[in-house]
């Protein structure tokens, strides 16, 4: 599949947000984590998405996190910050701010508090968001996660958005787990960048013409995901070993609350227990779950890259 210049592609981690003991964002640890991800297989960084606990932060906090990462030298051109919010006016503010910092794209949930809304309503919200952001540099990747948002993107509303804003609405992250939905978008919208949110769909969608992946498990498995991506995009071959590893990682981590499990793994790998701090309503793993997770993770036989 050929994508227009400037479209984000490849392996992208849905980046975790480390926190201090008072549950404020730890930008030093987050900066180090982002550099580590870029050094170990990530083409891009999905900052402040679901895995980054974005909806647990205020609009001001989300903007400060991005500003801090930019000041610390994280290349914003490789970032795809989540800017969706329940109020479209907050989405406008977050999106405009991300574009001003030079973000390569923005990952945008629909306004999600009201459920059962029409395609007309979703289109109207994005019309307002794009008008309010007011930049020809804006690149929006829709965020389809109906299990969490309760507001899905139908193929019909995607077509309306792509037709009305062809230079702006350029892709989608599909975290629904519905592979048929992803494959349908790849077929119906040539050049539209479709990113699965799970390793379980990554290879199949990539082979059909998908753009890559944006996954939480890439926080720990990006090196293997990159092997899968490179083998297919460069040679149209399947790296079975790497694919089996990322599938196994996803299987093990998905047995537990995703955020807490990934933070526990990073705490062990770094030797820094503060990695496990997490904002309510999420809670860290208890000792029993943590031990079970580590045992199952170690049984995979995969070693994280050194820090």
Buried (B, 14 or more C-beta within 10 A) or exposed (E): BEBEEEBBBBBBBBBBBBBEEEBEBBBEBBBBBBBBBBEBBBBBBBBBBBBBBBBBBEBEBBBBBBBBBBEBEBBBEBBBBBBBBBEBEBBBBBBBBBBBBEBBBBBBBBBBEEEEBEBEBBBBBBBBBBEBBEBEEBBBBBBBBBEEBBBBBEEEBBBBBBEEBEEBBBBBBBBBBBBEBBBBBBEEBEBBBBBBBBBBBBBEBBEBBBBBBBBBBBBBBBBBBBBBBBBBEEEEEBBEEBBBBBBBBBBBBBEBBBBBBBBBBBBBBBEBEBBBBBBEEEEBBEEEBBEBBBEBBEEBEBEBEEB
